[in-house]
Amino acid sequence: MRAIDSDRLLVTHRGRSRIRSPTPISTFHSWHMNWKPASEEDIRDLIDSACERMSAEQARVWERIKVPPEKWDLDPWGNEGNGFWIVALIGRWVVWFNDIEWGFNLSRYASYGTIGEYWCNQDGLDAVVDDVVSGLRGG
């Protein structure tokens, strides 16, 4: 796995990958002042790393739902970073990266270009794709 940032690390717990950014609450203010949105290169690196960990079934689903990364709105949370990166669409669901919490999420959307729900999960993309696979199975 390529390192994205020396302050962030990937951990696996109960088979689910999570991307952790060790930012204690006490340092939130100073962290927020230094926060920078994820770049497209960061997103592509995270995708590449997750693809290496995907099962064959997850990879098949990923190939069918992925889209080129693009920024979508989510007011007010995404305003400072000009939106959040989305990486996949399935029906009225969008897979997106929360670069405030540094993790992937699955949310509904009502109109193209606007994420409908804010989540602050710190899951790896492979874990979110696994949730999609489970949902398709009816689980």
N, C-alpha and C positions, 0 to 999 in steps of 0.2 A: 504494500500500500504506500502510495506517495503521501508525504506529510503535507497537510494543508497549512498548518500553522503550528509552531512549536508549543503554543499554549492549549491546543485542542488535542484530544485523543479519542480513539475509537475503543469502546469497550463492548464486550458481549456478556449478556446476562440472560440466562434461561433461553439461549438460542436466538435472542433478539439483539441486533446491533444497535448501539446508541452512540451518538457523537456527543462527547461531553466537552463543555467549555468551562473549566474550573474558575468561575467567577463568583466568589462569595458575595452574599447580599451586602455585607459591609463595604465592599468596594464597588457596588453598583454605580454610584454616582461618577466616580472617576472612570470606570469602564465605559459608561454611557458617553462620556465626553470624548473618549478615544475610539468609539465604535465606528466601523466602516462597513458598508454593505458588502456582501459577497460579490465577487466578480464572476463573470461568465466562466472564466478559467477555473475558479474554485468549484463551481457547480459541475463542470465537466469532469474535474478530478474526482469529486465525490461520486458521480455516476459511474465512472470507470472502476473505481474501487468497489462499489456496491455490486457491479456486474460480475466481478471476480468471485464474489461470495454467493451469488444466486444459484439456486438449484436449477435443474433443467426446466422444471415446470414454471418457476418464477421467471426465468429468462424468456420462455415462450410468451408468457403474458406481457412482460416488459416490452418485448419487440412489437407487440400489437397496440400498446397504449402510449408509448413514448412519443414526445413531440420535441422539436428543437427548443432549448431553453428560451423563454421569453418572460419579460416582466409583466405582471398583472397587478392591478390596484387592490388594496385592502385598507380602507380608511378606518381609523386614523393610523393604525400600527405601521403600515407600509409607506407612509408618506415621506418620512425622512430619507429612506433609501430608494425613493422613486419606484416603489412596489416590491413585490417578492417574485423570485424566479419560479415559474411553473415548469414542470418537466414531463407531465403525462396527463392525458384526459381519458376518462371512461364514462360515457353517458353524461350525466350532470355532476360528475365528480372530477376534481382536479388534484393532482399530486404536486405539492409545492414545497419550497425550501424556506423555512423561517430563519433568516440570517441574524435575527436578534437572539434567538434561543439556540441556533446552530443545529437544526434538525429538520427532517422531512415530515410532512403532514398530509392528510387526506381530508379534503373539505368539499362541501357542495358549492355549486355556483349557479346563479340564475341567468347571468348574461356574460357572454364571452368577454374576457378581459378584466373581470372583477371576481375575486375570490369572495365567497359568501360567508365563510366562517373563519374566525381566528382560532388557531390552536397553537400551543407552545410545546409540542412534543419534541424530543431530542432523538428521534429514531433515525437510523440509517435508512437509505432508500430501499435496501433489500427487505427490511422489516415491514415497510409500508407496502411494498409489492406483495409480500406474503399475506398481509391483511386483505389486499385486493383478491388474491388467489382464494383465500378462505371465504370471502364474500361471494365470489362466483360459484363456489361449491355449495353455498347456502349455509355456511357456518358463521 
